[in-house]
Amino acid sequence: QMQLVESGGGFVQPGGSLRLSCAASGLSLRSYHMSWYRQAPGKECELVARITSAGGSTNYADSVKVRFTISRDNAKNTLYLQMNSLKPEDTAVYYCNAQNMLVRLEFWGQGTQVTVSS
């Protein structure tokens, strides 16, 4: 069974840090472009960061540039999101996404809650 499982979410004060992980099972992430999305209450789902299959290229939403870093370890079949200097507006459910355009396959994780509040 192909599955993406996020972890690492939680409650943190403004200015704090969290590291999200997304572990894949039943599929190899080597051929997938990977992304983190988030959805805050009452808002649309937005792309946070994306990394290409080999990890050679990344891009970020303007709201998280400099503060967040996306990375991947294909040997461990895992995607990461290091989040620093967190703000209350970063509060959302964060989702992991794997996409292979060649074979038209896409997978989503179940999401992990991140809450930033004092």
N, C-alpha and C positions, 0 to 999 in steps of 0.2 A: 504494500500500500504506500503510495507516494504521499509524503506529508512534510509540511514545514511547521516547526514549533518554535515560537518566540519565547524568550525568557528575559529576565533582567529588569522588568518594569517595577514600579513602586512609587512610594511617596518621597519627595525630596523638597527641601527648602530652596527658595530662589538663590541662584548662584552655585547650586550644587551640581553634581555630576551623576550620570548613570551610564551603564554600558548595556545595550541590548544585544542579544544574540538570537540567531535564527538557525536552528539545526535542521538539516534535511535528512529524510530517510526514504528509501525506496527510489531515489533518483540521485544522479550525480549532478552537482551544481556547476561543474566545469564548463558546460556548454550553455549555461543560462546567464543572461543579464539579470542582475539582482537589484532590487529597489526596496526602500522603506517608504511607506505611506503612513499618513496619520489622519485621524478624523476626530475632531473635537465636537462636543455636544452642540447640535444645531447648525453645524457647518458641514460643508462638503469635504469629501476625502481629498487630500492633497499629497502630491509627491514631495517627499522630504529630500531624498538623496538616491542616486543611482550609480551603479558601478558595472562596468562591462565584464564579460565572462572571464577574461584573463586579468582583470583588475587594472588594466592600463589607463582607463579613463573614468573619471568621476564627475558628477555634477550635482549641484545642491540648489534647493530653494533659497531665494535671497534671504529669507527670514532666519535661516540657520547657518549660512556661510560663516566660516571662521570658528563657529562654536561647535559644530557637529562634524564628525569624521566617519565616513563609511569605509569599511574594509572587508576583505573576505579571505578565508583560508580554504582553498579548494581541497587541500589534503585532508582537512577536518570536515569538509562539506558544511561549512558554517559561514554565515554572514554576520557582520557586527555593525553596530552604530554606537560610537562614542559620543556622548552628549555632555558638553560642558557649559558652564555659565547658564544654567537652565532658568527659564523665565516662566511666570504663570501662564503665559500664552502658549507655551509648549505642551500644556496639559492636553492629552488626547489618548486615544487608543492607537497604538502603533502596530502596523501590519508589515509583514515581510512578503515580498512578491518575487517570483521567479518566472522569467519569460524567455522562451526560445522561439524567435520569429521564424526560423527555418522550418521547424516542424509544427509551428503554431500550437505550442503548448504553454500554458500559464497556470501557475499555482499560487495560492494564497495561504498564509498562516491564519491562525485563529485570533491573533491580536494580543497585545499586552498593554495594560493600562499604565500610563505615566501621569502622575499628578504632581504639579509643582505649586506649592502653597506655603505660606508662612503660618 
